[in-house]
Structure formats: structure tokens, C-alpha cells
Amino acid sequence: MRNPGNLPRHELIGLGVEVVESENKDEVGIKGKVVDEMKSVLKVECKGDEKTLQKRGRVFKFKLPPNKEVMVEGNILEGRPEDRIKKKLKKW
């Protein structure tokens, strides 16, 4: 079960997400639903458009049901989802 403490070990597809910090100021505030995930990027559907966002150098706010929000540094999310399970996670 996904919770704030183990989110980086789980699948992100289907979650609501917002970029709260980014090296690219134009990305801050982008929000939508994660539709795909690769080793170094998230694909987010927002307002009928699909945006590709690098994980590194960004901070994301994910929405977990029922009403929880979790901030995660993108660097922690780097790697394929199936490989993140094996990584030792540090506190963020």
C-alpha cells in the first residue's frame, strides 16, 4: 500500500502530481496526472497535453488518496520503477 513513507518504492502512474521546484522556472506549477514513467522522466497529462519532465533537479508533490500530499525530490525517483524497490531510501 502506498503511503508517504514508501512512495518512492511504488508505481507512480495514475497519481496526481505538481512540480513545486525545478531548475527550469517554467516547469514550476505544472500539474496533472502521471501517465508514464521511465528511468529519468515522468510523463504528465495536464489539460489535454502531455509534458515530459526530468526527475533530476525537481521536487514533486504527489497526491495520495484519500487526501494526502507527499513532497519527493526527483533525484530519489531516478531509475526504473522496478529497480527503485531494491534501492535503500534516504529520508527526504
VMD Tcl script that draws the C-alpha trace (Angstrom):
set ca {
  {0.00 0.00 0.00}
  {1.32 3.42 -0.96}
  {1.91 5.85 1.88}
  {4.09 8.93 2.41}
  {6.95 6.83 3.79}
  {7.22 4.35 0.92}
  {6.00 6.26 -2.14}
  {9.36 6.17 -4.00}
  {9.21 2.35 -3.95}
  {5.83 2.24 -5.68}
  {4.34 2.82 -9.09}
  {3.59 6.50 -9.72}
  {1.36 6.10 -12.78}
  {-2.13 7.35 -12.06}
  {-1.16 9.71 -9.25}
  {-1.78 13.43 -9.33}
  {1.47 15.40 -9.36}
  {2.67 19.01 -9.30}
  {6.14 20.43 -9.89}
  {6.96 22.62 -6.87}
  {10.66 23.25 -7.54}
  {12.63 22.99 -10.77}
  {15.86 24.13 -12.37}
  {13.57 25.32 -15.18}
  {11.30 28.01 -13.69}
  {8.76 27.46 -16.50}
  {8.02 23.98 -15.10}
  {7.08 25.16 -11.61}
  {3.31 24.83 -11.21}
  {2.84 22.18 -13.90}
  {0.29 19.74 -12.54}
  {-1.63 16.80 -13.82}
  {-1.70 13.02 -13.74}
  {1.33 10.75 -14.20}
  {0.63 8.71 -17.35}
  {4.04 7.07 -17.83}
  {7.39 6.79 -16.11}
  {10.84 5.99 -17.37}
  {14.29 5.88 -15.82}
  {14.84 9.64 -15.78}
  {11.49 11.19 -16.73}
  {7.83 11.37 -15.78}
  {5.17 11.89 -18.44}
  {2.34 14.01 -17.09}
  {-1.01 14.69 -18.73}
  {-2.13 18.22 -18.00}
  {-5.03 20.00 -19.65}
  {-5.10 17.54 -22.56}
  {-1.37 17.95 -23.20}
  {1.41 15.53 -22.30}
  {4.52 17.01 -20.70}
  {7.80 15.14 -20.26}
  {9.54 16.19 -17.05}
  {13.04 15.24 -15.98}
  {13.17 13.78 -12.49}
  {16.60 15.14 -11.55}
  {16.66 18.69 -10.23}
  {12.95 18.87 -9.44}
  {10.72 18.47 -6.40}
  {7.31 16.91 -6.98}
  {4.19 16.99 -4.85}
  {2.18 13.78 -5.28}
  {-1.43 13.34 -4.22}
  {-2.25 10.09 -2.45}
  {-5.79 9.00 -1.75}
  {-7.79 9.94 0.14}
  {-6.36 13.42 0.90}
  {-2.61 13.20 1.45}
  {0.14 15.14 -0.28}
  {3.76 13.99 -0.37}
  {6.78 16.02 -1.47}
  {9.54 13.94 -3.11}
  {12.85 15.02 -4.59}
  {13.07 13.85 -8.18}
  {16.61 12.58 -7.66}
  {15.20 9.92 -5.32}
  {12.85 8.78 -8.09}
  {15.60 8.27 -10.66}
  {15.85 4.76 -12.01}
  {13.29 2.36 -13.37}
  {10.38 1.75 -11.02}
  {11.26 -1.93 -10.68}
  {14.85 -1.05 -9.69}
  {13.83 1.53 -7.06}
  {12.44 -1.28 -4.92}
  {15.99 -2.54 -4.40}
  {17.47 0.87 -3.51}
  {17.99 1.88 0.08}
  {15.99 5.04 0.52}
  {17.23 8.00 2.49}
  {14.85 10.32 4.24}
  {13.89 13.33 2.17}
}
mol new
graphics top color blue
foreach p $ca { graphics top sphere $p radius 0.5 }
foreach p [lrange $ca 0 end-1] q [lrange $ca 1 end] { graphics top cylinder $p $q radius 0.2 }
display resetview
